[in-house]
């Protein structure tokens, strides 16, 4: 339901101006490199 209304490309100030999708990808890359 939320996927239809949520803009996953919108930039967020709290995440260093990354979209939620970009932020999530970067998060998992950091987890894999630890």
Secondary structure in CASP SS format (residue, H / E / C, confidence):
PFRMAT SS
TARGET T0000
AUTHOR 0000-0000-0000
METHOD secondary structure of the structure
MODEL  1
X C 1.00
X H 1.00
X H 1.00
X H 1.00
X H 1.00
X C 1.00
X C 1.00
X C 1.00
X C 1.00
X C 1.00
X E 1.00
X E 1.00
X H 1.00
X H 1.00
X H 1.00
X C 1.00
X C 1.00
X E 1.00
X E 1.00
X H 1.00
X H 1.00
X H 1.00
X H 1.00
X H 1.00
X H 1.00
X H 1.00
X H 1.00
X H 1.00
X H 1.00
X H 1.00
X H 1.00
X H 1.00
X H 1.00
X C 1.00
END
